[in-house]
Amino acid sequence: MSDDFIGFSKRSNLTEEDYYLSEEGYIIFTDAYHLKRGYCCKSGCKHCPYGFDKKTNEIKKDQ
C-alpha cells in the first residue's frame, strides 16, 4: 500500500483487500469491498459483483 493512503485506510476502516490503486493513482474498490458493503451503488464500478450495467441502468445478476 502506498504511504500516501495509509491514513485513508485507517480513517475508513478499509483493508488492503478492499481496494487497489490504478496506474493513474485512483482508488479502485474490489468485489470484496462491494460485498462487504452489501448493496449496489449503481455507479458502474469496475468490480461490481451485483452485475450493474451503467448503459441500461439495470442489475443483471441475481444477488
Buried (B, 14 or more C-beta within 10 A) or exposed (E): EEEEBEEEBEEEEBEEEBBBEEEEEEBEBBBBBBEBEEEBEBEEBEBBBBEBEEEEEEBEEEE
